[in-house]
Amino acid sequence: MSIEIPGYRPGTWVLDPSHSEVTFSVRHMMISKVRGSFGIKNATLIAPENPLEAKVEATVDVNSIDTNDEGRDTHLRSADFFDTENFPTMEFVSTGARVDGDEFYVDGDLTIRGITKPVSFEFDFGGFGSDPWGNYKAGASAKTVINREDFGLTWNAALETGGVLVGKDITINLDLQGALQA
């Protein structure tokens, strides 16, 4: 099976970290959401003629976590959560791409805290175009939901009113821009 994406060009695409971000949200106290972001260390897309055969590898700097609260960020870097001293990065390696109805998915293996699990990102292509300096760029967004406990992120605290402090489901959003390498 093959698909056509208007503007798609085969080649090696490299992420532009200044125009890309990884954000997340999680339920807090079961009544609201806490949001945060991570810095992307690097990401590369090897794009053959058929987009469904593309390969993606990405690394995120876990120490870069930012939830707008330094005390919380320090706790998230600790062994209670990400244990960044022993696991300073998260990695994603694609295992395939597929179309399901009108949706495009990139499947792969996500590694957090040394634990690797399969995930599927729902992808939305923003488009393609040349910047003022002649670089051919692509934009996309992607989303997935993971259970943090599957990756060893099990710290929590019971609430007096019932429930727990930190939800299990983490929504991960990617806003990406990359450049085709010459």
Secondary structure, DSSP 8 states (H G I E B T S, - for coil): -----TT---EEEEE-GGG-EEEEEEEETTTEEEEEEEEEEEEEEEE-SSGGG-EEEEEEEEEEEE-S-HHHHHHHHSTTTT-TTT--EEEEEEEEEEEETTEEEEEEEEEETTEEEEEEEEEEEEEEEE-TTS-EEEEEEEEEEEEGGGGT-----B-TTSSBSEEEEEEEEEEEEEEE--
